[in-house]
């Protein structure tokens, strides 16, 4: 992955999160963060 692609992808993800927070609030963003942490823990268990 080149630097340009990484920066574009990072900007796209950050802008999607910003739009999500502006229009829908932070409640479900926190829910998704908790689920991602559970997924990481589950994957580490099966490693």
Phi and psi in degrees as GROMACS dihedral restraints (atoms count N, CA, C in turn):
[ dihedral_restraints ]
;  ai    aj    ak    al  type     phi  dphi    fc
    3     4     5     6     1   -81.5    20    10
    4     5     6     7     1   165.8    20    10
    6     7     8     9     1   -62.2    20    10
    7     8     9    10     1   -38.0    20    10
    9    10    11    12     1   -64.1    20    10
   10    11    12    13     1   -44.6    20    10
   12    13    14    15     1   -66.0    20    10
   13    14    15    16     1   -41.6    20    10
   15    16    17    18     1   -63.5    20    10
   16    17    18    19     1   -43.2    20    10
   18    19    20    21     1   -66.0    20    10
   19    20    21    22     1   -41.3    20    10
   21    22    23    24     1   -65.0    20    10
   22    23    24    25     1   -42.7    20    10
   24    25    26    27     1   -65.5    20    10
   25    26    27    28     1   -42.0    20    10
   27    28    29    30     1   -62.7    20    10
   28    29    30    31     1   -42.3    20    10
   30    31    32    33     1   -65.3    20    10
   31    32    33    34     1   -38.1    20    10
   33    34    35    36     1   -65.1    20    10
   34    35    36    37     1   -43.5    20    10
   36    37    38    39     1   -66.1    20    10
   37    38    39    40     1   -44.8    20    10
   39    40    41    42     1   -64.8    20    10
   40    41    42    43     1   -38.4    20    10
   42    43    44    45     1   -69.7    20    10
   43    44    45    46     1   -35.8    20    10
   45    46    47    48     1   -65.5    20    10
   46    47    48    49     1   -39.4    20    10
   48    49    50    51     1   -66.7    20    10
   49    50    51    52     1   -40.9    20    10
   51    52    53    54     1   -63.7    20    10
   52    53    54    55     1   -43.9    20    10
   54    55    56    57     1   -63.8    20    10
   55    56    57    58     1   -40.8    20    10
   57    58    59    60     1   -62.3    20    10
   58    59    60    61     1   -43.6    20    10
   60    61    62    63     1   -67.5    20    10
   61    62    63    64     1   -40.5    20    10
   63    64    65    66     1   -64.9    20    10
   64    65    66    67     1   -44.4    20    10
   66    67    68    69     1   -87.3    20    10
   67    68    69    70     1   -31.8    20    10
   69    70    71    72     1  -120.4    20    10
   70    71    72    73     1    -7.3    20    10
   72    73    74    75     1    87.5    20    10
   73    74    75    76     1  -173.3    20    10
   75    76    77    78     1  -106.0    20    10
   76    77    78    79     1    -0.7    20    10
   78    79    80    81     1   -62.4    20    10
   79    80    81    82     1   -51.2    20    10
   81    82    83    84     1   -76.6    20    10
   82    83    84    85     1   -21.0    20    10
   84    85    86    87     1   -66.9    20    10
   85    86    87    88     1   -39.4    20    10
   87    88    89    90     1   -66.1    20    10
   88    89    90    91     1   -39.7    20    10
   90    91    92    93     1   -59.7    20    10
   91    92    93    94     1   -45.7    20    10
   93    94    95    96     1   -64.5    20    10
   94    95    96    97     1   -37.0    20    10
   96    97    98    99     1   -63.4    20    10
   97    98    99   100     1   -41.4    20    10
   99   100   101   102     1   -64.1    20    10
  100   101   102   103     1   -41.4    20    10
  102   103   104   105     1   -66.5    20    10
  103   104   105   106     1   -36.6    20    10
  105   106   107   108     1   -66.4    20    10
  106   107   108   109     1   -38.7    20    10
  108   109   110   111     1   -63.9    20    10
  109   110   111   112     1   -39.9    20    10
  111   112   113   114     1   -63.0    20    10
  112   113   114   115     1   -40.7    20    10
  114   115   116   117     1   -64.3    20    10
  115   116   117   118     1   -42.2    20    10
  117   118   119   120     1   -63.5    20    10
  118   119   120   121     1   -41.9    20    10
  120   121   122   123     1   -63.9    20    10
  121   122   123   124     1   -41.3    20    10
  123   124   125   126     1   -65.5    20    10
  124   125   126   127     1   -41.4    20    10
  126   127   128   129     1   -66.2    20    10
  127   128   129   130     1   -36.7    20    10
  129   130   131   132     1   -67.2    20    10
  130   131   132   133     1   -32.4    20    10
  132   133   134   135     1   -65.5    20    10
  133   134   135   136     1   -41.3    20    10
  135   136   137   138     1   -83.6    20    10
  136   137   138   139     1    -3.1    20    10
